[in-house]
Amino acid sequence: MLLLFHAGIFFLTSSSAQVSLQIDPAFSTNMVLQRNKPITVWGKGNPGTSVSVSFHGDKITGKIKTDSTWLLVLKSQPANGSPATLLVTAGIDSVTVQNILVGDVWLCIGQSNMEWPLINEQFFSEEKSERAPPNLRIYNPVYAGKNIYAKPYTDSVLASLNTTRFYQGCWEECDSNSRKNMSAVSYYFGKEIITRTGVPVGLINLSIGGAPLETFIDIRALQQNKQFATKVTGNWLKNNSIPVWVRDRGEQNVGALPNVISDEMGKNHAYKPGFAYASGIHPRINLPICGIICYQGESNAQEMARVEEYGRLTALMVQDYRNKWKNPSLPFYFVQLSSIDTTSYKSQLWPEFRNEQRKMLAYIPRTGMAVTSDIGALNDVHPTNKREVGKRLARWALLNEYKQKQIVSGPLPTVAKYTAGKVIIQFQYVGSSLKTNNNDPVAGFSIPDSKIKSAKIAGSKVILTVDHKTKPKLVYYSWQPYATGNLINSEGLPASTFKISIR
């Protein structure tokens, strides 16, 4: 099959006209390199020339290959908040990348709720009065078509619909100005990590407003999967296995335009399967990362077929990332969709979708979920409290990557049993005890064809007294687009939406 998207590579090049020594654009001033992992550096130059790379006292030398490429691997470095310079030399030529920190690099993907800028976040007025977190660095590129919605793209946007130009930006130090437009979720996540550990953090934000999960997955992974190969078969704008809303927006942006870069899957677009992966993730695979945080799902939650496949589609993506980075335990922490009323948004399937996300925890290892149904917005798909979202994601990382003991999640059900007219639901992530967020009796549970006479909390259990004369089959919690349950743990974290069988 043909390589898609007309992929290519840009390189940083030295000023010398005699020798074209180049380092890959994944390296730039202000970046963070992953601690405790070998550091791979690569680029281009004159074949046969000796090339050397030095960083933090380590130096390695090799030869530029006949195809003009070179790749060298430096030894791993511990976390270091003192800025350092990476130097590449070949003959009389040299390239430097300055102000580099060594710490933990997190990839941030998703759609508009991950993209949502700090300046529009609920607590920005408080945050802007505080000093920016020290040693937080951000790669927050602008993508082609950003903030262009239901209308055709301009010629300038079309010119950037290729994998080398789609994301445009550079690493920045986080300061009072640069943080305004960075992802609020990732900002608060990174701030919490730095505050609690002191380790420098680099955030690579590749989120795209409205993007389906498919764009973040390598097309080869989709092609090789029997369930999902249809997603990369034929013109994606006519492909019924791609979310309808996604295809409609693609048609509005590029459908009628003649001069759009295309291949056998059709016209390039941010939502095209594999496009964000090819543009932003694949070029960085040689650089280790600490983990991934993801806030995505709204675009995959409007049709039952897309809802039902979402968990397995996510599992495919995560496994492919782990294979590509050669790290089988690469952490993946994600945000469960929040709450919204159906009168202003097509969210009828959100309870089902949230439950599918919850179920992912059982079959995708090294994952964690931030429940956010308690901070949703009734009439807006973009809840503005991103501070709590970032902090809830950070709980998982602080426990698993930084070994800081804490409760990482709101209550999650482990089993429901029926005995003598009662359904007893056992929970994990309880803390000292279950409770409610308003001191009212516990609410939000339902059982089909059965009336719940009473509901009470007993430590790590909820006991429902029902009028069923035989064992009911299922128990639901917060099964509404705008969740109404009030169950929390001792840390104040909300219970997840769920539907589970009763034993």
Helices and strands as residue ranges (DSSP letters): E 12-13, E 22-23, E 32-34, E 39-44, E 50-55, E 58-63, E 69-74, E 80-90, E 93-110, H 112-115, G 118-120, H 124-127, E 136-139, E 142-143, H 155-159, E 167-168, E 171-173, G 178-181, H 184-197, E 201-205, G 213-216, H 219-223, G 229-232, G 236-238, H 244-250, I 251-255, E 262-263, E 266-267, H 275-276, I 277-281, G 282-284, E 291-295, G 298-300, H 304-324, E 332-335, H 350-363, E 367-370, G 373-375, H 386-400, E 412-419, E 422-428, E 435-436, E 445-446, E 452-458, E 461-466, E 474-477, E 487-488, E 498-501
